[in-house]
């Protein structure tokens, strides 16, 4: 990773830059519905951003990651969802996304989280210790795209539900 990158908690004045980073990072991805920035805003508005970290280079926000609580149908508590994570295209492939993930996971562990899950690309997330397990799933998501990481080696069983902000209607929200 570029040594002049700092990872820190988001501040209020970062919010418009987080939106820009998220929009830009997802703009060319065919798998995106381009609502990731609205998800972050809705999580923030709901008080559900457990962690919202930015990567900063020369005073500019170049990356962002969000973590929010999830519910598990078996009643297990202390699990979180990772995402979205985004890095400006000019700063991709420099380890910034990895640094955001590693720092976020470290902070979750310090918060006594039990585990973390995400929907993502099958070739990317296993390098961080995330894996697919048969006993945990999300409705409508292919099993090969749903990943989990347990901090204590135990896994719940059932269906994961991401925060409702991930599914909130996008009508009426300003287009950026």
N, C-alpha and C positions, 0 to 999 in steps of 0.2 A: 504494500500500500504506500502511496505517496506520503512522505513523512510530514508534510505540512497540513495534513487532514486532522481536524479535531472533531470528536464525537461528543455531543452534549445533549441535554434535555432541550426540547423545543421551548422557545419563548414566544410571547404574543406577537412580537414584531416579525417572527419567522413565518407566520401562517401564510401570507400571500406567496412567499418563496417556496414553501412546501407544496402549495397548490401548483405552482409553475413547474417544479421538479417532477411532481407526480404526473401532470398532464403530458409533459415532454417525454418522460421516460416510457409511458404507455402508449404514446401517440401512434407508433408504427406496429404495435403488436396486434396481430389478427385475432388472438384469443381474448383480447380485452374488449369490454363493452364501453370503455372510456368513462367510467363513473367512479374510478378509484378515488379521485379527489373528493367527490361527494361523500364517499364512505368515511374518509378521514374526518371531514367536517361533521358528519352525523355522529360519529363516535365521540368527537370532541364535545359537541353540543349535548350529548347524552351523559357526559361525565364518564365515559367508558374507555378512554385512552389511558390504560394502565401505564404504558410507556410510550412516549413519542420522542424519538431521538433524531437529531439532524447531524449530518456530516458537513463540516464547514471547511472551505479552502480559501485562503486569502479574504476572509470576511464574507464569502458567498456560500449560501446553502447549496450544496451539490448533491445531497442525498437525504433520504428520510426513511424511517421504519416505524411502524405502529404495532402495538401489542394490545389486545383487548381480551376480556374474559369470555370464555365459552362455557356452555353447559353441556353436561354429559347425561344421557338418559338413565344411567345407573345411579345417578346422584353424586358421583365423585365431584369433589370441589377442588379448586386450586389449579385448574387448567386454563391455558390462555391460547389465543390465536395470534399467529404472526401474520402481519400483512395489512395493507400492502407495504412492500419495500420498493424503493425506486432510487435510481441514480441518474443524473443527467447523462445523456449519451456521450458527451465529450470526456466524461470521467469514468465511464464504464471500463471494465477489464483492468482496473487498477487496484482491486481488492477493497474498494469502498463498501460495496454491498456485503462482502464477507465480514468486514470490520463492524458494520452496523448489526448484522446478525449475531456475531460473537459477543459484542457488547450488550445487546439486548438480552441475549440468553443468560449472560452472566448476571445482569441486573434482575432478571426474573428469578433466577436461583437464589439471589440474595433476599428477594421478597418471600422466600419459602414456597414458591410455586411448585406444584407437583409435576407439571409438564407443559408442553407446548405443541400445538398442531398447526397445520397450514395446508393450503391447496397450492400446488406449485409444480414446476417442471421436474419430471422424474430424474433427469440427469444432473440437476443442480444441488438439491437439498441433502442427499445422502452424505455428502462430504462433511456436513455439520453434525452427523449422527442421527439425522431424521430417518425414519423408516416407515414402510407400509406394514400394518399389522391387520390381520383378518378380523379381530374382535372389535375394531373401532372404525366407524365410517361416517360419512356425511351424505345425506340424501341428495341424489342428483349429481354426485361427483364420482368419476371413475376411481376405483380403489388405487390404481397406480399413480394418481395425482394427489392423493391425500396422505400426508406425512405426519408422524408423531415423534415426539422426543420426551422421554421420561427422565426426570432428574433423580429418581430413586430406584429405577429399574422395574417399577410396577406400572401396569397399564389398566385403565378402566375398560369396561366392555359395554358396547352399545352404540348409540348415535350421538354425534357431536352436533351442537347447534351453535353457529356463530352468532354474535350479537345482532339484534334486529337491524342495526344501522347498515349492515351489509345488504339488506333487502328493502330498505326504505324507498318509497317512491321518489323519483328524481324530478318529477314535475314541480315547477315553481322555484326550483333552485336556480340561481343565476348561472348562465353559461359563462365559462371563463375563456 
